[in-house]
Amino acid sequence: QVQLVESGGGLVQAGGSLRLSCVASGSIFSFNGMRWYRQAPRKGRELVAGINSGGTTNYADSVKGRFTISRDNAKNTVYLQMDSLKPEDTAVYYCNVDIHPIGLGVTNYWGQGTQVTVSS
């Protein structure tokens, strides 16, 4: 059974920083793409950042220059460093990972979400 567990969310003032972590556990052979999404109240879920197996990254225009996605395959972890936070970054943040479990095909998994609140 593969699970993703996120941590690092919380309340921060505008201009501050947070670092989100998402750790995968279970019988895992390898990882492919890793992504962070967010969903603000009364809005749809949006892609914030992604990183592929080669380390190539992509970002939503709204977070470019402020957020950094990274991965540590040895620790089964994907990170999202969020700097210069704005009130409009307030949302529930979800990690999303393509995982190749041992003995199975590549499957897409979601974390449970972690709340990020930025006060003005």
Salt bridges, closest charged atoms under 4 A:
GLU46 OE2 - ARG38 NE 2.60
ASP61 OD1 - LYS64 NZ 3.12
ASP89 OD1 - ARG38 NH1 2.92
ASP89 OD2 - ARG66 NH1 2.74
ASP98 OD2 - ARG35 NH2 2.86
